[in-house]
Amino acid sequence: MTARSDPLAFLADELADLRSRHLYRPLRVMSSAQGPIVSVDERRVISLSSNDYLGLTHHPRLRQAALRAVERYGAGSGAVRTIAGTMTLHEELEAELARFKGVEATLTFQSGFAANTGVLAAITGDLDLIVSDALNHASIIDGMRLSKAPRKIYPHADVAALREILAEAEEHGRPESGEPYRLILVVTDGVFSMDGDIAPLPGIVEAAEAHGAAVMVDDAHASGVLGQNGRGSVDHFKLHGRVAIQVGTLSKAVGVLGGYVAGSHDLHDLLTQRARPFLFSTSHPPAVVAACLEAIHVLEDEPHLIDRLWKNTRRFKSELVRLGFDTGASETPITPVMMGDSATAAAFSDRLFAEGVFAQPIVYPTVALDKARIRTIVTAAHTDRQLDQALSAFDLVGHELGLLAG
Ligand code: PMP
């Protein structure tokens, strides 16, 4: 009998391949709390890598709310929402989120990822059509894969192309029968997570309305960032009542963990019966829910945090451009610093780290092969001095690696 070789041996080959193409990134391990300064690999560095836009991950009011919830309700919820895992806290958070967003109802999920996959698979099927922006987030792509609905992809932010797809879908209906689609759902990120550009939502909504389609916007990076008190892209563009489904996350500017779907009572009720992450995965522990609830109140009570976020963003972005860097199409605190190939991006990030700045490279397959970049996010918690230090490091390394002339 011959010894059987390791059936998983191909994993080592795949890893070797990734390493040889500079596409393997080891995990950086943080031994401190999240914040503008973090401890990574035994070093204190300025972090430009978190999604903690407003510094809420370590806000005293959120910490206190989490501690009180642990004391009162314990560490875990113990069940999925539909069995015994719905606590008054969960319902309170959903009511507050609905009030905050100005919608009939919201339903929370364990993450923004779960919210996107959950809602798309639950409400669309083979009678429907999903029309999606080419650069939508992975969780939207996976949600579409889990749905039986056919899908069409329009080039990134191209409203004219979207309009054509919608006109054709409305005119011809479903391919087999010619019957009208039950639902045509246009899905877009509100803010695109790699380029930091804002979706052309007014044009998307007009195109959808002209052809009887509904719109879903994923506001992961707009929640807490765009709109009054961080109400999101629908508020930013004053499109209240014209976007049927809003997804938000509680994991980024809100500072904790989770996602939610905001819309009508019917949408809420159907999701409680059909959305698989809701039905089959345990609900948030009390500390998470209580901290999210407190975060909504902080957004309303402390608008200076959003003002500071945008002030820091404008300064950091304009200084990077003045130094000679290409920051792409960004309009938000997500500021990519374009590097081109993945080897340059990796080398740049490593040199920045040596200079005390933690900013991660983003490479293929997250972005196209020739669009590797350093992705930066400044937060409300960064001081002017920290931003100046980070900019000096970018300037130094940019010259060293020949990306900046002179
Ligand atoms: N949508 C977008 C656009 C995102 O960037 C992310 C997070 N990277 C998500 C959804 C998922 O959110 P969460 O981290 O809460 O799962």
Boltz pocket constraint, residues with backbone or C-beta under 6 A from the ligand:
constraints:
  - pocket:
      binder: B
      contacts: [[A, 111], [A, 112], [A, 113], [A, 114], [A, 116], [A, 137], [A, 139], [A, 189], [A, 191], [A, 192], [A, 193], [A, 218], [A, 220], [A, 221], [A, 249], [A, 250], [A, 251], [A, 252], [A, 257], [A, 258], [A, 259]]
      max_distance: 6.0
